[in-house]
Amino acid sequence: MNYKFEALAQTHPEVLFLYVDVDDVQSVSSKYGVKAMPTFFLIKNKEVVRKIVGANPDEVKKLVDASAEPFDTPQIVVE
């Protein structure tokens, strides 16, 4: 899934993509209630808009494509 995530980051420079290792940053997984990996979040204006649990590259791509706006900075976070 990492290479698909990286490919999306390359094709959507208007979106901020972050990778968080839940073993290294357990506070983030606690804050967002991560129960399984990978978990993807769409965060806009500091609010979780959508969450995808599991390695589903088609759904993550749809999420990114639908959320990419030229003057907005959505954040996709994977844990």
PDB file with SEQRES, HELIX, SHEET and CRYST1 records, atoms N, CA, C and O in Angstrom:
SEQRES   1 A   79  MET ASN TYR LYS PHE GLU ALA LEU ALA GLN THR HIS PRO          
SEQRES   2 A   79  GLU VAL LEU PHE LEU TYR VAL ASP VAL ASP ASP VAL GLN          
SEQRES   3 A   79  SER VAL SER SER LYS TYR GLY VAL LYS ALA MET PRO THR          
SEQRES   4 A   79  PHE PHE LEU ILE LYS ASN LYS GLU VAL VAL ARG LYS ILE          
SEQRES   5 A   79  VAL GLY ALA ASN PRO ASP GLU VAL LYS LYS LEU VAL ASP          
SEQRES   6 A   79  ALA SER ALA GLU PRO PHE ASP THR PRO GLN ILE VAL VAL          
SEQRES   7 A   79  GLU                                                          
HELIX    1 AA1 ASN A    2  THR A   11  1                                  10    
HELIX    2 AA2 GLN A   26  TYR A   32  1                                   7    
HELIX    3 AA3 PRO A   57  SER A   67  1                                  11    
SHEET    1 AA1 4 LEU A  16  TYR A  19  0                                        
SHEET    2 AA1 4 GLN A  75  VAL A  78  1                                        
SHEET    3 AA1 4 THR A  39  LYS A  44 -1                                        
SHEET    4 AA1 4 GLU A  47  VAL A  53 -1                                        
CRYST1    1.000    1.000    1.000  90.00  90.00  90.00 P 1           1          
ATOM      1  N   MET A   1       0.811  -1.193   0.000  1.00  0.00           N  
ATOM      2  CA  MET A   1       0.000   0.000   0.000  1.00  0.00           C  
ATOM      3  C   MET A   1       0.858   1.263   0.000  1.00  0.00           C  
ATOM      4  O   MET A   1       0.432   2.309  -0.489  1.00  0.00           O  
ATOM      5  N   ASN A   2       2.079   1.161   0.555  1.00  0.00           N  
ATOM      6  CA  ASN A   2       2.940   2.346   0.627  1.00  0.00           C  
ATOM      7  C   ASN A   2       3.227   2.936  -0.745  1.00  0.00           C  
ATOM      8  O   ASN A   2       3.190   4.156  -0.906  1.00  0.00           O  
ATOM      9  N   TYR A   3       3.512   2.097  -1.740  1.00  0.00           N  
ATOM     10  CA  TYR A   3       3.843   2.639  -3.063  1.00  0.00           C  
ATOM     11  C   TYR A   3       2.632   3.312  -3.695  1.00  0.00           C  
ATOM     12  O   TYR A   3       2.795   4.285  -4.431  1.00  0.00           O  
ATOM     13  N   LYS A   4       1.426   2.825  -3.432  1.00  0.00           N  
ATOM     14  CA  LYS A   4       0.213   3.477  -3.954  1.00  0.00           C  
ATOM     15  C   LYS A   4       0.010   4.821  -3.261  1.00  0.00           C  
ATOM     16  O   LYS A   4      -0.354   5.808  -3.900  1.00  0.00           O  
ATOM     17  N   PHE A   5       0.242   4.852  -1.973  1.00  0.00           N  
ATOM     18  CA  PHE A   5       0.134   6.091  -1.196  1.00  0.00           C  
ATOM     19  C   PHE A   5       1.139   7.124  -1.713  1.00  0.00           C  
ATOM     20  O   PHE A   5       0.804   8.296  -1.882  1.00  0.00           O  
ATOM     21  N   GLU A   6       2.356   6.683  -1.958  1.00  0.00           N  
ATOM     22  CA  GLU A   6       3.390   7.578  -2.476  1.00  0.00           C  
ATOM     23  C   GLU A   6       3.052   8.066  -3.882  1.00  0.00           C  
ATOM     24  O   GLU A   6       3.307   9.225  -4.209  1.00  0.00           O  
ATOM     25  N   ALA A   7       2.482   7.197  -4.716  1.00  0.00           N  
ATOM     26  CA  ALA A   7       2.077   7.593  -6.070  1.00  0.00           C  
ATOM     27  C   ALA A   7       0.985   8.656  -6.014  1.00  0.00           C  
ATOM     28  O   ALA A   7       1.008   9.609  -6.792  1.00  0.00           O  
ATOM     29  N   LEU A   8       0.031   8.499  -5.100  1.00  0.00           N  
ATOM     30  CA  LEU A   8      -1.020   9.511  -4.947  1.00  0.00           C  
ATOM     31  C   LEU A   8      -0.420  10.847  -4.514  1.00  0.00           C  
ATOM     32  O   LEU A   8      -0.841  11.903  -4.985  1.00  0.00           O  
ATOM     33  N   ALA A   9       0.552  10.799  -3.627  1.00  0.00           N  
ATOM     34  CA  ALA A   9       1.208  12.027  -3.178  1.00  0.00           C  
ATOM     35  C   ALA A   9       1.903  12.726  -4.337  1.00  0.00           C  
ATOM     36  O   ALA A   9       1.916  13.955  -4.400  1.00  0.00           O  
ATOM     37  N   GLN A  10       2.479  11.960  -5.248  1.00  0.00           N  
ATOM     38  CA  GLN A  10       3.157  12.543  -6.409  1.00  0.00           C  
ATOM     39  C   GLN A  10       2.170  13.177  -7.379  1.00  0.00           C  
ATOM     40  O   GLN A  10       2.465  14.212  -7.976  1.00  0.00           O  
ATOM     41  N   THR A  11       1.002  12.565  -7.539  1.00  0.00           N  
ATOM     42  CA  THR A  11       0.031  13.075  -8.516  1.00  0.00           C  
ATOM     43  C   THR A  11      -0.903  14.132  -7.939  1.00  0.00           C  
ATOM     44  O   THR A  11      -1.663  14.757  -8.679  1.00  0.00           O  
ATOM     45  N   HIS A  12      -0.853  14.337  -6.626  1.00  0.00           N  
ATOM     46  CA  HIS A  12      -1.706  15.340  -5.974  1.00  0.00           C  
ATOM     47  C   HIS A  12      -0.870  16.237  -5.066  1.00  0.00           C  
ATOM     48  O   HIS A  12      -0.964  16.136  -3.843  1.00  0.00           O  
ATOM     49  N   PRO A  13      -0.050  17.119  -5.653  1.00  0.00           N  
ATOM     50  CA  PRO A  13       0.813  17.973  -4.825  1.00  0.00           C  
ATOM     51  C   PRO A  13       0.024  18.978  -3.978  1.00  0.00           C  
ATOM     52  O   PRO A  13       0.582  19.567  -3.052  1.00  0.00           O  
ATOM     53  N   GLU A  14      -1.254  19.181  -4.276  1.00  0.00           N  
ATOM     54  CA  GLU A  14      -2.083  20.110  -3.514  1.00  0.00           C  
ATOM     55  C   GLU A  14      -2.595  19.503  -2.203  1.00  0.00           C  
ATOM     56  O   GLU A  14      -3.221  20.190  -1.396  1.00  0.00           O  
ATOM     57  N   VAL A  15      -2.322  18.215  -2.001  1.00  0.00           N  
ATOM     58  CA  VAL A  15      -2.763  17.506  -0.799  1.00  0.00           C  
ATOM     59  C   VAL A  15      -1.543  17.188   0.056  1.00  0.00           C  
ATOM     60  O   VAL A  15      -0.502  16.775  -0.456  1.00  0.00           O  
ATOM     61  N   LEU A  16      -1.680  17.384   1.348  1.00  0.00           N  
ATOM     62  CA  LEU A  16      -0.604  17.041   2.275  1.00  0.00           C  
ATOM     63  C   LEU A  16      -0.801  15.595   2.721  1.00  0.00           C  
ATOM     64  O   LEU A  16      -1.810  15.271   3.348  1.00  0.00           O  
ATOM     65  N   PHE A  17       0.147  14.732   2.406  1.00  0.00           N  
ATOM     66  CA  PHE A  17       0.113  13.326   2.779  1.00  0.00           C  
ATOM     67  C   PHE A  17       1.083  13.113   3.937  1.00  0.00           C  
ATOM     68  O   PHE A  17       2.231  13.555   3.886  1.00  0.00           O  
ATOM     69  N   LEU A  18       0.617  12.440   4.969  1.00  0.00           N  
ATOM     70  CA  LEU A  18       1.473  12.158   6.121  1.00  0.00           C  
ATOM     71  C   LEU A  18       1.413  10.674   6.443  1.00  0.00           C  
ATOM     72  O   LEU A  18       0.358  10.049   6.342  1.00  0.00           O  
ATOM     73  N   TYR A  19       2.547  10.118   6.828  1.00  0.00           N  
ATOM     74  CA  TYR A  19       2.625   8.736   7.284  1.00  0.00           C  
ATOM     75  C   TYR A  19       3.030   8.780   8.747  1.00  0.00           C  
ATOM     76  O   TYR A  19       4.027   9.407   9.105  1.00  0.00           O  
ATOM     77  N   VAL A  20       2.253   8.113   9.590  1.00  0.00           N  
ATOM     78  CA  VAL A  20       2.549   8.075  11.016  1.00  0.00           C  
ATOM     79  C   VAL A  20       2.735   6.627  11.436  1.00  0.00           C  
ATOM     80  O   VAL A  20       1.865   5.790  11.196  1.00  0.00           O  
ATOM     81  N   ASP A  21       3.856   6.330  12.056  1.00  0.00           N  
ATOM     82  CA  ASP A  21       4.114   4.986  12.576  1.00  0.00           C  
ATOM     83  C   ASP A  21       3.516   4.922  13.981  1.00  0.00           C  
ATOM     84  O   ASP A  21       4.014   5.568  14.903  1.00  0.00           O  
ATOM     85  N   VAL A  22       2.443   4.140  14.139  1.00  0.00           N  
ATOM     86  CA  VAL A  22       1.741   4.097  15.421  1.00  0.00           C  
ATOM     87  C   VAL A  22       2.592   3.523  16.546  1.00  0.00           C  
ATOM     88  O   VAL A  22       2.314   3.771  17.719  1.00  0.00           O  
ATOM     89  N   ASP A  23       3.617   2.766  16.205  1.00  0.00           N  
ATOM     90  CA  ASP A  23       4.516   2.255  17.238  1.00  0.00           C  
ATOM     91  C   ASP A  23       5.404   3.368  17.791  1.00  0.00           C  
ATOM     92  O   ASP A  23       5.783   3.354  18.962  1.00  0.00           O  
ATOM     93  N   ASP A  24       5.731   4.333  16.926  1.00  0.00           N  
ATOM     94  CA  ASP A  24       6.585   5.444  17.348  1.00  0.00           C  
ATOM     95  C   ASP A  24       5.798   6.599  17.956  1.00  0.00           C  
ATOM     96  O   ASP A  24       6.310   7.304  18.826  1.00  0.00           O  
ATOM     97  N   VAL A  25       4.560   6.800  17.509  1.00  0.00           N  
ATOM     98  CA  VAL A  25       3.741   7.937  17.952  1.00  0.00           C  
ATOM     99  C   VAL A  25       2.379   7.418  18.413  1.00  0.00           C  
ATOM    100  O   VAL A  25       1.365   7.615  17.743  1.00  0.00           O  
ATOM    101  N   GLN A  26       2.375   6.764  19.549  1.00  0.00           N  
ATOM    102  CA  GLN A  26       1.153   6.141  20.052  1.00  0.00           C  
ATOM    103  C   GLN A  26       0.087   7.161  20.435  1.00  0.00           C  
ATOM    104  O   GLN A  26      -1.098   6.830  20.446  1.00  0.00           O  
ATOM    105  N   SER A  27       0.474   8.373  20.743  1.00  0.00           N  
ATOM    106  CA  SER A  27      -0.506   9.397  21.109  1.00  0.00           C  
ATOM    107  C   SER A  27      -1.434   9.722  19.939  1.00  0.00           C  
ATOM    108  O   SER A  27      -2.610  10.026  20.139  1.00  0.00           O  
ATOM    109  N   VAL A  28      -0.903   9.657  18.726  1.00  0.00           N  
ATOM    110  CA  VAL A  28      -1.729   9.931  17.545  1.00  0.00           C  
ATOM    111  C   VAL A  28      -2.754   8.827  17.347  1.00  0.00           C  
ATOM    112  O   VAL A  28      -3.919   9.109  17.068  1.00  0.00           O  
ATOM    113  N   SER A  29      -2.341   7.583  17.487  1.00  0.00           N  
ATOM    114  CA  SER A  29      -3.281   6.475  17.325  1.00  0.00           C  
ATOM    115  C   SER A  29      -4.355   6.511  18.410  1.00  0.00           C  
ATOM    116  O   SER A  29      -5.508   6.168  18.150  1.00  0.00           O  
ATOM    117  N   SER A  30      -3.991   6.917  19.605  1.00  0.00           N  
ATOM    118  CA  SER A  30      -4.979   7.043  20.674  1.00  0.00           C  
ATOM    119  C   SER A  30      -5.963   8.170  20.387  1.00  0.00           C  
ATOM    120  O   SER A  30      -7.171   8.009  20.556  1.00  0.00           O  
ATOM    121  N   LYS A  31      -5.441   9.303  19.954  1.00  0.00           N  
ATOM    122  CA  LYS A  31      -6.290  10.470  19.686  1.00  0.00           C  
ATOM    123  C   LYS A  31      -7.331  10.169  18.617  1.00  0.00           C  
ATOM    124  O   LYS A  31      -8.483  10.587  18.734  1.00  0.00           O  
ATOM    125  N   TYR A  32      -6.928   9.439  17.564  1.00  0.00           N  
ATOM    126  CA  TYR A  32      -7.829   9.176  16.444  1.00  0.00           C  
ATOM    127  C   TYR A  32      -8.504   7.807  16.515  1.00  0.00           C  
ATOM    128  O   TYR A  32      -9.252   7.442  15.608  1.00  0.00           O  
ATOM    129  N   GLY A  33      -8.252   7.056  17.567  1.00  0.00           N  
ATOM    130  CA  GLY A  33      -8.929   5.781  17.747  1.00  0.00           C  
ATOM    131  C   GLY A  33      -8.577   4.730  16.712  1.00  0.00           C  
ATOM    132  O   GLY A  33      -9.448   4.000  16.239  1.00  0.00           O  
ATOM    133  N   VAL A  34      -7.305   4.651  16.362  1.00  0.00           N  
ATOM    134  CA  VAL A  34      -6.858   3.665  15.376  1.00  0.00           C  
ATOM    135  C   VAL A  34      -6.885   2.288  16.018  1.00  0.00           C  
ATOM    136  O   VAL A  34      -6.245   2.052  17.043  1.00  0.00           O  
ATOM    137  N   LYS A  35      -7.635   1.381  15.400  1.00  0.00           N  
ATOM    138  CA  LYS A  35      -7.759   0.015  15.902  1.00  0.00           C  
ATOM    139  C   LYS A  35      -7.109  -1.005  14.978  1.00  0.00           C  
ATOM    140  O   LYS A  35      -6.805  -2.121  15.399  1.00  0.00           O  
ATOM    141  N   ALA A  36      -6.893  -0.629  13.716  1.00  0.00           N  
ATOM    142  CA  ALA A  36      -6.298  -1.532  12.726  1.00  0.00           C  
ATOM    143  C   ALA A  36      -5.414  -0.715  11.802  1.00  0.00           C  
ATOM    144  O   ALA A  36      -5.562   0.500  11.671  1.00  0.00           O  
ATOM    145  N   MET A  37      -4.487  -1.423  11.163  1.00  0.00           N  
ATOM    146  CA  MET A  37      -3.596  -0.741  10.217  1.00  0.00           C  
ATOM    147  C   MET A  37      -3.663  -1.446   8.875  1.00  0.00           C  
ATOM    148  O   MET A  37      -3.754  -2.672   8.816  1.00  0.00           O  
ATOM    149  N   PRO A  38      -3.617  -0.684   7.812  1.00  0.00           N  
ATOM    150  CA  PRO A  38      -3.530   0.771   7.784  1.00  0.00           C  
ATOM    151  C   PRO A  38      -4.902   1.419   8.004  1.00  0.00           C  
ATOM    152  O   PRO A  38      -5.945   0.827   7.724  1.00  0.00           O  
ATOM    153  N   THR A  39      -4.865   2.628   8.504  1.00  0.00           N  
ATOM    154  CA  THR A  39      -6.050   3.468   8.635  1.00  0.00           C  
ATOM    155  C   THR A  39      -5.728   4.798   7.979  1.00  0.00           C  
ATOM    156  O   THR A  39      -4.685   5.397   8.243  1.00  0.00           O  
ATOM    157  N   PHE A  40      -6.633   5.256   7.122  1.00  0.00           N  
ATOM    158  CA  PHE A  40      -6.449   6.507   6.390  1.00  0.00           C  
ATOM    159  C   PHE A  40      -7.488   7.511   6.865  1.00  0.00           C  
ATOM    160  O   PHE A  40      -8.655   7.166   7.051  1.00  0.00           O  
ATOM    161  N   PHE A  41      -7.063   8.744   7.059  1.00  0.00           N  
ATOM    162  CA  PHE A  41      -7.962   9.811   7.475  1.00  0.00           C  
ATOM    163  C   PHE A  41      -7.899  10.949   6.472  1.00  0.00           C  
ATOM    164  O   PHE A  41      -6.825  11.305   5.987  1.00  0.00           O  
ATOM    165  N   LEU A  42      -9.050  11.513   6.168  1.00  0.00           N  
ATOM    166  CA  LEU A  42      -9.112  12.786   5.459  1.00  0.00           C  
ATOM    167  C   LEU A  42      -9.433  13.816   6.517  1.00  0.00           C  
ATOM    168  O   LEU A  42     -10.471  13.746   7.176  1.00  0.00           O  
ATOM    169  N   ILE A  43      -8.539  14.769   6.676  1.00  0.00           N  
ATOM    170  CA  ILE A  43      -8.701  15.800   7.698  1.00  0.00           C  
ATOM    171  C   ILE A  43      -8.753  17.149   6.991  1.00  0.00           C  
ATOM    172  O   ILE A  43      -7.854  17.499   6.227  1.00  0.00           O  
ATOM    173  N   LYS A  44      -9.815  17.897   7.257  1.00  0.00           N  
ATOM    174  CA  LYS A  44      -9.954  19.258   6.735  1.00  0.00           C  
ATOM    175  C   LYS A  44     -10.308  20.172   7.893  1.00  0.00           C  
ATOM    176  O   LYS A  44     -11.179  19.857   8.703  1.00  0.00           O  
ATOM    177  N   ASN A  45      -9.630  21.301   7.965  1.00  0.00           N  
ATOM    178  CA  ASN A  45      -9.869  22.275   9.038  1.00  0.00           C  
ATOM    179  C   ASN A  45      -9.814  21.622  10.415  1.00  0.00           C  
ATOM    180  O   ASN A  45     -10.640  21.909  11.282  1.00  0.00           O  
ATOM    181  N   LYS A  46      -8.846  20.752  10.604  1.00  0.00           N  
ATOM    182  CA  LYS A  46      -8.579  20.063  11.867  1.00  0.00           C  
ATOM    183  C   LYS A  46      -9.681  19.083  12.279  1.00  0.00           C  
ATOM    184  O   LYS A  46      -9.712  18.640  13.427  1.00  0.00           O  
ATOM    185  N   GLU A  47     -10.576  18.744  11.364  1.00  0.00           N  
ATOM    186  CA  GLU A  47     -11.655  17.801  11.645  1.00  0.00           C  
ATOM    187  C   GLU A  47     -11.531  16.580  10.736  1.00  0.00           C  
ATOM    188  O   GLU A  47     -11.241  16.717   9.547  1.00  0.00           O  
ATOM    189  N   VAL A  48     -11.750  15.390  11.290  1.00  0.00           N  
ATOM    190  CA  VAL A  48     -11.753  14.171  10.481  1.00  0.00           C  
ATOM    191  C   VAL A  48     -13.036  14.164   9.664  1.00  0.00           C  
ATOM    192  O   VAL A  48     -14.137  14.164  10.213  1.00  0.00           O  
ATOM    193  N   VAL A  49     -12.878  14.158   8.340  1.00  0.00           N  
ATOM    194  CA  VAL A  49     -14.015  14.153   7.418  1.00  0.00           C  
ATOM    195  C   VAL A  49     -14.376  12.722   7.038  1.00  0.00           C  
ATOM    196  O   VAL A  49     -15.552  12.379   6.911  1.00  0.00           O  
ATOM    197  N   ARG A  50     -13.358  11.897   6.859  1.00  0.00           N  
ATOM    198  CA  ARG A  50     -13.602  10.509   6.440  1.00  0.00           C  
ATOM    199  C   ARG A  50     -12.467   9.640   6.938  1.00  0.00           C  
ATOM    200  O   ARG A  50     -11.332  10.094   7.084  1.00  0.00           O  
ATOM    201  N   LYS A  51     -12.789   8.387   7.195  1.00  0.00           N  
ATOM    202  CA  LYS A  51     -11.818   7.421   7.689  1.00  0.00           C  
ATOM    203  C   LYS A  51     -11.995   6.132   6.886  1.00  0.00           C  
ATOM    204  O   LYS A  51     -13.117   5.665   6.691  1.00  0.00           O  
ATOM    205  N   ILE A  52     -10.896   5.571   6.428  1.00  0.00           N  
ATOM    206  CA  ILE A  52     -10.907   4.290   5.717  1.00  0.00           C  
ATOM    207  C   ILE A  52      -9.981   3.345   6.477  1.00  0.00           C  
ATOM    208  O   ILE A  52      -8.810   3.650   6.700  1.00  0.00           O  
ATOM    209  N   VAL A  53     -10.519   2.205   6.868  1.00  0.00           N  
ATOM    210  CA  VAL A  53      -9.737   1.202   7.591  1.00  0.00           C  
ATOM    211  C   VAL A  53      -9.443   0.052   6.635  1.00  0.00           C  
ATOM    212  O   VAL A  53     -10.348  -0.492   6.003  1.00  0.00           O  
ATOM    213  N   GLY A  54      -8.178  -0.305   6.541  1.00  0.00           N  
ATOM    214  CA  GLY A  54      -7.773  -1.409   5.678  1.00  0.00           C  
ATOM    215  C   GLY A  54      -7.113  -0.928   4.404  1.00  0.00           C  
ATOM    216  O   GLY A  54      -7.256   0.227   4.001  1.00  0.00           O  
ATOM    217  N   ALA A  55      -6.386  -1.841   3.778  1.00  0.00           N  
ATOM    218  CA  ALA A  55      -5.658  -1.535   2.547  1.00  0.00           C  
ATOM    219  C   ALA A  55      -6.602  -1.646   1.361  1.00  0.00           C  
ATOM    220  O   ALA A  55      -6.751  -2.713   0.766  1.00  0.00           O  
ATOM    221  N   ASN A  56      -7.231  -0.539   1.030  1.00  0.00           N  
ATOM    222  CA  ASN A  56      -8.162  -0.481  -0.087  1.00  0.00           C  
ATOM    223  C   ASN A  56      -7.732   0.668  -1.004  1.00  0.00           C  
ATOM    224  O   ASN A  56      -8.262   1.774  -0.900  1.00  0.00           O  
ATOM    225  N   PRO A  57      -6.774   0.410  -1.902  1.00  0.00           N  
ATOM    226  CA  PRO A  57      -6.216   1.492  -2.709  1.00  0.00           C  
ATOM    227  C   PRO A  57      -7.242   2.209  -3.577  1.00  0.00           C  
ATOM    228  O   PRO A  57      -7.112   3.412  -3.805  1.00  0.00           O  
ATOM    229  N   ASP A  58      -8.249   1.511  -4.062  1.00  0.00           N  
ATOM    230  CA  ASP A  58      -9.257   2.164  -4.897  1.00  0.00           C  
ATOM    231  C   ASP A  58     -10.067   3.184  -4.094  1.00  0.00           C  
ATOM    232  O   ASP A  58     -10.346   4.279  -4.583  1.00  0.00           O  
ATOM    233  N   GLU A  59     -10.441   2.829  -2.869  1.00  0.00           N  
ATOM    234  CA  GLU A  59     -11.201   3.757  -2.023  1.00  0.00           C  
ATOM    235  C   GLU A  59     -10.352   4.957  -1.606  1.00  0.00           C  
ATOM    236  O   GLU A  59     -10.842   6.085  -1.561  1.00  0.00           O  
ATOM    237  N   VAL A  60      -9.088   4.711  -1.305  1.00  0.00           N  
ATOM    238  CA  VAL A  60      -8.203   5.815  -0.926  1.00  0.00           C  
ATOM    239  C   VAL A  60      -8.018   6.758  -2.112  1.00  0.00           C  
ATOM    240  O   VAL A  60      -8.033   7.976  -1.933  1.00  0.00           O  
ATOM    241  N   LYS A  61      -7.847   6.223  -3.312  1.00  0.00           N  
ATOM    242  CA  LYS A  61      -7.716   7.060  -4.509  1.00  0.00           C  
ATOM    243  C   LYS A  61      -8.982   7.885  -4.734  1.00  0.00           C  
ATOM    244  O   LYS A  61      -8.899   9.074  -5.040  1.00  0.00           O  
ATOM    245  N   LYS A  62     -10.148   7.263  -4.586  1.00  0.00           N  
ATOM    246  CA  LYS A  62     -11.416   7.999  -4.735  1.00  0.00           C  
ATOM    247  C   LYS A  62     -11.498   9.125  -3.705  1.00  0.00           C  
ATOM    248  O   LYS A  62     -11.930  10.235  -4.018  1.00  0.00           O  
ATOM    249  N   LEU A  63     -11.086   8.832  -2.492  1.00  0.00           N  
ATOM    250  CA  LEU A  63     -11.097   9.838  -1.432  1.00  0.00           C  
ATOM    251  C   LEU A  63     -10.211  11.023  -1.789  1.00  0.00           C  
ATOM    252  O   LEU A  63     -10.615  12.178  -1.648  1.00  0.00           O  
ATOM    253  N   VAL A  64      -9.007  10.731  -2.251  1.00  0.00           N  
ATOM    254  CA  VAL A  64      -8.064  11.790  -2.608  1.00  0.00           C  
ATOM    255  C   VAL A  64      -8.574  12.571  -3.816  1.00  0.00           C  
ATOM    256  O   VAL A  64      -8.563  13.802  -3.808  1.00  0.00           O  
ATOM    257  N   ASP A  65      -9.019  11.868  -4.849  1.00  0.00           N  
ATOM    258  CA  ASP A  65      -9.501  12.543  -6.056  1.00  0.00           C  
ATOM    259  C   ASP A  65     -10.675  13.460  -5.745  1.00  0.00           C  
ATOM    260  O   ASP A  65     -10.742  14.571  -6.271  1.00  0.00           O  
ATOM    261  N   ALA A  66     -11.590  13.022  -4.911  1.00  0.00           N  
ATOM    262  CA  ALA A  66     -12.775  13.818  -4.587  1.00  0.00           C  
ATOM    263  C   ALA A  66     -12.448  14.985  -3.660  1.00  0.00           C  
ATOM    264  O   ALA A  66     -13.190  15.966  -3.611  1.00  0.00           O  
ATOM    265  N   SER A  67     -11.348  14.882  -2.930  1.00  0.00           N  
ATOM    266  CA  SER A  67     -11.030  15.889  -1.925  1.00  0.00           C  
ATOM    267  C   SER A  67     -10.021  16.920  -2.379  1.00  0.00           C  
ATOM    268  O   SER A  67      -9.851  17.948  -1.723  1.00  0.00           O  
ATOM    269  N   ALA A  68      -9.356  16.670  -3.475  1.00  0.00           N  
ATOM    270  CA  ALA A  68      -8.292  17.568  -3.936  1.00  0.00           C  
ATOM    271  C   ALA A  68      -8.906  18.834  -4.525  1.00  0.00           C  
ATOM    272  O   ALA A  68      -9.544  18.806  -5.577  1.00  0.00           O  
ATOM    273  N   GLU A  69      -8.699  19.936  -3.825  1.00  0.00           N  
ATOM    274  CA  GLU A  69      -9.176  21.234  -4.278  1.00  0.00           C  
ATOM    275  C   GLU A  69      -7.972  22.158  -4.405  1.00  0.00           C  
ATOM    276  O   GLU A  69      -7.097  22.147  -3.540  1.00  0.00           O  
ATOM    277  N   PRO A  70      -7.911  22.953  -5.460  1.00  0.00           N  
ATOM    278  CA  PRO A  70      -6.702  23.739  -5.706  1.00  0.00           C  
ATOM    279  C   PRO A  70      -6.325  24.723  -4.603  1.00  0.00           C  
ATOM    280  O   PRO A  70      -5.136  24.971  -4.405  1.00  0.00           O  
ATOM    281  N   PHE A  71      -7.285  25.293  -3.879  1.00  0.00           N  
ATOM    282  CA  PHE A  71      -6.937  26.303  -2.882  1.00  0.00           C  
ATOM    283  C   PHE A  71      -7.214  25.832  -1.461  1.00  0.00           C  
ATOM    284  O   PHE A  71      -7.291  26.639  -0.535  1.00  0.00           O  
ATOM    285  N   ASP A  72      -7.361  24.545  -1.297  1.00  0.00           N  
ATOM    286  CA  ASP A  72      -7.578  23.955   0.015  1.00  0.00           C  
ATOM    287  C   ASP A  72      -6.392  23.043   0.287  1.00  0.00           C  
ATOM    288  O   ASP A  72      -5.705  22.644  -0.653  1.00  0.00           O  
ATOM    289  N   THR A  73      -6.136  22.707   1.522  1.00  0.00           N  
ATOM    290  CA  THR A  73      -5.044  21.795   1.839  1.00  0.00           C  
ATOM    291  C   THR A  73      -5.566  20.644   2.682  1.00  0.00           C  
ATOM    292  O   THR A  73      -5.365  20.620   3.896  1.00  0.00           O  
ATOM    293  N   PRO A  74      -6.245  19.675   2.035  1.00  0.00           N  
ATOM    294  CA  PRO A  74      -6.661  18.502   2.818  1.00  0.00           C  
ATOM    295  C   PRO A  74      -5.444  17.692   3.208  1.00  0.00           C  
ATOM    296  O   PRO A  74      -4.403  17.759   2.554  1.00  0.00           O  
ATOM    297  N   GLN A  75      -5.578  16.939   4.259  1.00  0.00           N  
ATOM    298  CA  GLN A  75      -4.483  16.107   4.747  1.00  0.00           C  
ATOM    299  C   GLN A  75      -4.944  14.671   4.775  1.00  0.00           C  
ATOM    300  O   GLN A  75      -5.998  14.363   5.330  1.00  0.00           O  
ATOM    301  N   ILE A  76      -4.164  13.790   4.182  1.00  0.00           N  
ATOM    302  CA  ILE A  76      -4.442  12.363   4.242  1.00  0.00           C  
ATOM    303  C   ILE A  76      -3.370  11.761   5.139  1.00  0.00           C  
ATOM    304  O   ILE A  76      -2.176  11.888   4.866  1.00  0.00           O  
ATOM    305  N   VAL A  77      -3.799  11.109   6.204  1.00  0.00           N  
ATOM    306  CA  VAL A  77      -2.878  10.542   7.172  1.00  0.00           C  
ATOM    307  C   VAL A  77      -3.068   9.047   7.211  1.00  0.00           C  
ATOM    308  O   VAL A  77      -4.200   8.569   7.284  1.00  0.00           O  
ATOM    309  N   VAL A  78      -1.985   8.301   7.165  1.00  0.00           N  
ATOM    310  CA  VAL A  78      -2.057   6.845   7.279  1.00  0.00           C  
ATOM    311  C   VAL A  78      -1.319   6.421   8.534  1.00  0.00           C  
ATOM    312  O   VAL A  78      -0.246   6.939   8.844  1.00  0.00           O  
ATOM    313  N   GLU A  79      -1.900   5.483   9.245  1.00  0.00           N  
ATOM    314  CA  GLU A  79      -1.248   4.970  10.454  1.00  0.00           C  
ATOM    315  C   GLU A  79      -1.145   3.482  10.345  1.00  0.00           C  
ATOM    316  O   GLU A  79      -0.628   2.831  11.253  1.00  0.00           O  
TER     317      GLU A  79                                                      
END                                                                             
